């Protein structure tokens, strides 16, 4: 029940807009909202380049700092001068609207 982002922080990173469905290598589909910034979310582990849904970006898992729930991923650019340098991909199932 912690506020983690604002609607104004939504970021378009695909032709689907700021919300898209992505499958991981195990076939599980995640509906992901991309954002420029979040609060109360911690990055867990080192960035991984393999299986990134966004070419040129490496991903790390993220979790809620209050409850430890898996919230989604943090994506960091793997090459200089990429815009944005990083962004967040939160699982829509973890986000509620007021």
VOBA-938603 format. One record per atom (N, C-alpha, C, O): chain; atom name; residue in three letters; x, z, y. Coordinates in pm, whole numbers. Atoms other than C-alpha are relative to their C-alpha. Layout:
  chaine  atome  residu    east      up   north
       A     CA     ALA       X       Z       Y
...
This chain:
  chaine  atome  residu    east      up   north
       A      N     UNK      81       0    -120
       A     CA     UNK       0       0       0
       A      C     UNK      85       0     126
       A      O     UNK      40      47     230
       A      N     UNK     -91       5    -113
       A     CA     UNK     297     -57     231
       A      C     UNK      -8    -137      66
       A      O     UNK     -12    -239      -3
       A      N     UNK      -2     127     -72
       A     CA     UNK     290    -324     502
       A      C     UNK     140     -60     -11
       A      O     UNK     239       6      24
       A      N     UNK    -130      61      22
       A     CA     UNK     570    -570     421
       A      C     UNK      26    -124      83
       A      O     UNK     141    -167      95
       A      N     UNK     -20     122     -79
       A     CA     UNK     513    -875     642
       A      C     UNK    -119     -26      91
       A      O     UNK    -227      31      73
       A      N     UNK     106      44     -90
       A     CA     UNK     310   -1031     919
       A      C     UNK     -29    -147     -26
       A      O     UNK      59    -223     -65
       A      N     UNK      40     141      15
       A     CA     UNK     119   -1356     900
       A      C     UNK      86     -90      87
       A      O     UNK     115    -204      49
       A      N     UNK     -83      80     -91
       A     CA     UNK     329   -1478    1194
       A      C     UNK     140     -27     -56
       A      O     UNK     212    -110      -2
       A      N     UNK    -130      20      63
       A     CA     UNK     638   -1455     968
       A      C     UNK      -3    -105    -111
       A      O     UNK      99    -130    -175
       A      N     UNK       9     102     104
       A     CA     UNK     511   -1724     729
       A      C     UNK      88    -119      37
       A      O     UNK     100    -155     154
       A      N     UNK     -97     108     -18
       A     CA     UNK     757   -2010     682
       A      C     UNK     -33    -112     -96
       A      O     UNK     -56     -88    -215
       A      N     UNK      27     116      85
       A     CA     UNK     695   -2360     549
       A      C     UNK     132     -48     -58
       A      O     UNK     220     -96      14
       A      N     UNK    -122      45      68
       A     CA     UNK     964   -2441     288
       A      C     UNK     -27    -109    -103
       A      O     UNK      65    -152    -173
       A      N     UNK      32     109      91
       A     CA     UNK     779   -2705      85
       A      C     UNK    -116     -81      57
       A      O     UNK    -178     -40     155
       A      N     UNK     111      84     -47
       A     CA     UNK     525   -2982     128
       A      C     UNK    -135      67     -23
       A      O     UNK    -236      24      33
       A      N     UNK     123     -75      24
       A     CA     UNK     264   -2735      -2
       A      C     UNK     -33      97     113
       A      O     UNK    -144     150     118
       A      N     UNK      20     -97    -108
       A     CA     UNK     306   -2518     310
       A      C     UNK      68     131     -35
       A      O     UNK     160     133    -116
       A      N     UNK     -66    -129      23
       A     CA     UNK     396   -2147     313
       A      C     UNK     -40      67    -132
       A      O     UNK      13     173    -165
       A      N     UNK      45     -56     127
       A     CA     UNK     219   -2083     -21
       A      C     UNK       8    -110    -106
       A      O     UNK     -51    -216     -90
       A      N     UNK     -13     100     106
       A     CA     UNK     313   -2265    -342
       A      C     UNK      10      66    -135
       A      O     UNK      37     186    -146
       A      N     UNK     -11     -49     138
       A     CA     UNK     313   -2229    -720
       A      C     UNK     127     -55     -61
       A      O     UNK     154    -174     -54
       A      N     UNK    -130      37      57
       A     CA     UNK     649   -2232    -900
       A      C     UNK      12      61    -139
       A      O     UNK     -25     176    -160
       A      N     UNK     -19     -47     137
       A     CA     UNK     733   -2202   -1270
       A      C     UNK     145      38     -23
       A      O     UNK     236     -32      21
       A      N     UNK    -137     -39      35
       A     CA     UNK    1036   -2014   -1398
       A      C     UNK      38     -65    -133
       A      O     UNK     -48    -127    -197
       A      N     UNK     -42      66     125
       A     CA     UNK    1241   -2134   -1700
       A      C     UNK     -77      45    -124
       A      O     UNK     -76     -25    -226
       A      N     UNK      78     -50     113
       A     CA     UNK    1020   -1925   -1931
       A      C     UNK    -145     -49       3
       A      O     UNK    -224     -14     -84
       A      N     UNK     133      55     -10
       A     CA     UNK     707   -2111   -1816
       A      C     UNK    -100      85      76
       A      O     UNK    -217      48      87
       A      N     UNK      92     -85     -76
       A     CA     UNK     559   -1826   -1612
       A      C     UNK     -12     -54     142
       A      O     UNK      89     -80     207
       A      N     UNK      24      56    -133
       A     CA     UNK     401   -1955   -1290
       A      C     UNK     -23     113     100
       A      O     UNK    -104     204      78
       A      N     UNK      14     -97    -108
       A     CA     UNK     436   -1752    -970
       A      C     UNK     -55     -71     123
       A      O     UNK      -5    -177     162
       A      N     UNK      47      49    -129
       A     CA     UNK     231   -1815    -658
       A      C     UNK      79      77     105
       A      O     UNK      72     200     112
       A      N     UNK     -97     -61     -90
       A     CA     UNK     483   -1750    -381
       A      C     UNK     -29     -37     145
       A      O     UNK     -54    -153     178
       A      N     UNK      14      17    -144
       A     CA     UNK     445   -1703      -6
       A      C     UNK     139      11      63
       A      O     UNK     210     109      39
       A      N     UNK    -132      -4     -62
       A     CA     UNK     756   -1788     198
       A      C     UNK     -10      55     143
       A      O     UNK    -100      21     220
       A      N     UNK       1     -75    -126
       A     CA     UNK     842   -1571     499
       A      C     UNK     139       6      62
       A      O     UNK     239       4      -9
       A      N     UNK    -128     -12     -71
       A     CA     UNK    1114   -1547     763
       A      C     UNK      55     141      -4
       A      O     UNK     176     161       1
       A      N     UNK     -46    -138      -4
       A     CA     UNK    1124   -1169     755
       A      C     UNK    -102      91     -67
       A      O     UNK    -221      63     -69
       A      N     UNK      86    -100      65
       A     CA     UNK     987    -868     568
       A      C     UNK      50     139      38
       A      O     UNK     159     154      95
       A      N     UNK     -42    -139     -17
       A     CA     UNK    1000    -489     592
       A      C     UNK     -32      75    -129
       A      O     UNK    -129      43    -197
       A      N     UNK      25     -80     118
       A     CA     UNK    1024    -236     313
       A      C     UNK      29     -71    -131
       A      O     UNK     -21     -31    -236
       A      N     UNK     -36      77     120
       A     CA     UNK    1168    -490      68
       A      C     UNK     152       5     -14
       A      O     UNK     224     -20      82
       A      N     UNK    -144      -8      27
       A     CA     UNK    1511    -445     -93
       A      C     UNK      43    -113     -93
       A      O     UNK     -29    -148    -187
       A      N     UNK     -59     102      87
       A     CA     UNK    1731    -716    -247
       A      C     UNK      70      72    -115
       A      O     UNK     142     169     -94
       A      N     UNK     -57     -61     119
       A     CA     UNK    1835    -633    -603
       A      C     UNK      89    -104     -70
       A      O     UNK      42    -211    -108
       A      N     UNK     -90      89      73
       A     CA     UNK    2141    -794    -763
       A      C     UNK      64    -107      86
       A      O     UNK      38    -119     206
       A      N     UNK     -76     107     -67
       A     CA     UNK    2365   -1085    -676
       A      C     UNK     -80    -130      -1
       A      O     UNK    -162    -152     -90
       A      N     UNK      70     129      -4
       A     CA     UNK    2238   -1430    -573
       A      C     UNK      35     -89    -120
       A      O     UNK     150     -92    -165
       A      N     UNK     -14      90     115
       A     CA     UNK    2186   -1680    -857
       A      C     UNK     -38    -141      45
       A      O     UNK    -145    -161     102
       A      N     UNK      27     138     -41
       A     CA     UNK    2208   -2057    -796
       A      C     UNK     -89     -74    -101
       A      O     UNK    -168    -160     -62
       A      N     UNK      74      70     105
       A     CA     UNK    2058   -2167   -1130
       A      C     UNK    -150      26      12
       A      O     UNK    -194     136      45
       A      N     UNK     147      -5       5
       A     CA     UNK    1685   -2241   -1151
       A      C     UNK     -65      36     132
       A      O     UNK    -177      87     134
       A      N     UNK      62     -27    -130
       A     CA     UNK    1625   -2203    -778
       A      C     UNK    -112    -101      26
       A      O     UNK     -97    -220      -1
       A      N     UNK     111      87     -36
       A     CA     UNK    1292   -2343    -665
       A      C     UNK      27     -76     129
       A      O     UNK     -44    -170     162
       A      N     UNK     -32      60    -129
       A     CA     UNK    1453   -2437    -334
       A      C     UNK     144     -50      -3
       A      O     UNK     237      30       3
       A      N     UNK    -135      55       8
       A     CA     UNK    1753   -2674    -355
       A      C     UNK      86      48     117
       A      O     UNK      42      49     232
       A      N     UNK     -92     -48    -103
       A     CA     UNK    2055   -2540    -167
       A      C     UNK     -10     150      26
       A      O     UNK      61     203     111
       A      N     UNK      18    -144     -19
       A     CA     UNK    1939   -2178    -195
       A      C     UNK      19      74    -133
       A      O     UNK     -27      28    -237
       A      N     UNK     -15     -88     115
       A     CA     UNK    2039   -1902    -437
       A      C     UNK    -101     114      15
       A      O     UNK    -133     154     126
       A      N     UNK     103    -103      -4
       A     CA     UNK    1786   -1634    -530
       A      C     UNK      51     134     -53
       A      O     UNK     140     140    -137
       A      N     UNK     -19    -136      49
       A     CA     UNK    1795   -1258    -581
       A      C     UNK    -137      63     -13
       A      O     UNK    -228      30      64
       A      N     UNK     126     -72      14
       A     CA     UNK    1514   -1035    -704
       A      C     UNK     -18      96     117
       A      O     UNK      79     139     178
       A      N     UNK      29    -100    -103
       A     CA     UNK    1341    -807    -454
       A      C     UNK    -101     100     -54
       A      O     UNK    -178      71    -145
       A      N     UNK      96    -103      39
       A     CA     UNK    1148    -485    -489
       A      C     UNK     -44      80     122
       A      O     UNK      26      85     223
       A      N     UNK      52     -87    -104
       A     CA     UNK     937    -255    -275
       A      C     UNK      86     126       7
       A      O     UNK     115     187     -96
       A      N     UNK     -83    -119     -16
       A     CA     UNK    1146      28    -132
       A      C     UNK     -81     128     -22
       A      O     UNK     -22     234     -45
       A      N     UNK      85    -118      19
       A     CA     UNK     848     267    -165
       A      C     UNK     -30      27    -147
       A      O     UNK     -19     140    -194
       A      N     UNK      46     -22     138
       A     CA     UNK     733     210    -524
       A      C     UNK      86     -67    -106
       A      O     UNK      70     -38    -225
       A      N     UNK     -88      67      95
       A     CA     UNK     999     -12    -686
       A      C     UNK     -61    -121     -69
       A      O     UNK       1    -177    -159
       A      N     UNK      64     117      61
       A     CA     UNK     754    -292    -776
       A      C     UNK      75    -128      34
       A      O     UNK     129    -143     144
       A      N     UNK     -59     132     -26
       A     CA     UNK     892    -644    -814
       A      C     UNK     -89     -73      99
       A      O     UNK    -206     -99      71
       A      N     UNK      78      65    -106
       A     CA     UNK     781    -816    -494
       A      C     UNK      20    -151       4
       A      O     UNK     -68    -224      47
       A      N     UNK     -29     142      -7
       A     CA     UNK     948   -1155    -528
       A      C     UNK     150     -23       3
       A      O     UNK     225      35     -76
       A      N     UNK    -139      43      -3
       A     CA     UNK    1280   -1309    -428
       A      C     UNK      48     -15     144
       A      O     UNK     -30     -38     236
       A      N     UNK     -66      32    -126
       A     CA     UNK    1523   -1342    -142
       A      C     UNK      84    -124     -28
       A      O     UNK     155    -130    -128
       A      N     UNK     -74     125      16
       A     CA     UNK    1673   -1690     -98
       A      C     UNK     104     -11     110
       A      O     UNK      72       4     229
       A      N     UNK    -111      11     -95
       A     CA     UNK    2012   -1738      68
       A      C     UNK      63    -138     -14
       A      O     UNK      85    -187    -125
       A      N     UNK     -63     133       0
       A     CA     UNK    2168   -2072     168
       A      C     UNK     135       5     -70
       A      O     UNK     211     100     -55
       A      N     UNK    -127       8      71
       A     CA     UNK    2459   -2180     -50
       A      C     UNK     101     -86      73
       A      O     UNK     217     -94      32
       A      N     UNK     -88      86     -79
       A     CA     UNK    2605   -2418     210
       A      C     UNK     -12      37     148
       A      O     UNK    -116      83     194
       A      N     UNK      -1     -30    -144
       A     CA     UNK    2703   -2371     573
       A      C     UNK     -96     -91      74
       A      O     UNK    -123    -204      32
       A      N     UNK      86      74     -92
       A     CA     UNK    2470   -2488     849
       A      C     UNK    -138     -33     -54
       A      O     UNK    -208    -115       5
       A      N     UNK     136      21      49
       A     CA     UNK    2154   -2481     635
       A      C     UNK     -95      86      83
       A      O     UNK     -62     198     120
       A      N     UNK     103     -72     -74
       A     CA     UNK    1840   -2376     820
       A      C     UNK    -125       6     -83
       A      O     UNK    -171     -97    -132
       A      N     UNK     -51    -129     -43
       A     CA     UNK    1709   -2124     762
       A      C     UNK     117      44     -90
       A      O     UNK     136      -8    -200
       A      N     UNK    -111     -53      79
       A     CA     UNK    2013   -1930     641
       A      C     UNK     -52      80    -119
       A      O     UNK      11      85    -225
       A      N     UNK      64     -73     110
       A     CA     UNK    1782   -1716     429
       A      C     UNK    -148      15      29
       A      O     UNK    -194      -2     142
       A      N     UNK     143     -27     -15
       A     CA     UNK    1415   -1642     368
       A      C     UNK     -46      78    -123
       A      O     UNK      28      95    -219
       A      N     UNK      59     -83     106
       A     CA     UNK    1187   -1435     145
       A      C     UNK    -111     -79     -68
       A      O     UNK    -183    -156      -4
       A      N     UNK     111      56      76
       A     CA     UNK     951   -1551    -128
       A      C     UNK     -72     114     -70
       A      O     UNK     -23     166    -170
       A      N     UNK      74    -112      59
       A     CA     UNK     690   -1286    -205
       A      C     UNK    -111     -51     -91
       A      O     UNK    -179    -149     -59
       A      N     UNK     108      34      92
       A     CA     UNK     454   -1305    -501
       A      C     UNK    -133      30      68
       A      O     UNK    -156     142     114
       A      N     UNK     128     -21     -70
       A     CA     UNK     106   -1353    -357
       A      C     UNK     -83     111     -67
       A      O     UNK    -166     173      -1
       A      N     UNK      73    -106      69
       A     CA     UNK     -27   -1112    -622
       A      C     UNK      39     139      52
       A      O     UNK     -32     237      28
       A      N     UNK     -47    -126     -55
       A     CA     UNK     169    -838    -444
       A      C     UNK     -40      19     146
       A      O     UNK      -9     121     207
       A      N     UNK      33      -2    -142
       A     CA     UNK      28    -917     -99
       A      C     UNK    -151       4      18
       A      O     UNK    -224     -73     -45
       A      N     UNK     142      -5     -35
       A     CA     UNK    -310    -819      39
       A      C     UNK     -13     -25     150
       A      O     UNK      78       3     228
       A      N     UNK      28      26    -140
       A     CA     UNK    -467    -921     366
       A      C     UNK     -90     111      53
       A      O     UNK    -180     157     -18
       A      N     UNK      84    -107     -58
       A     CA     UNK    -618    -660     600
       A      C     UNK    -139     -50      28
       A      O     UNK    -223      26      77
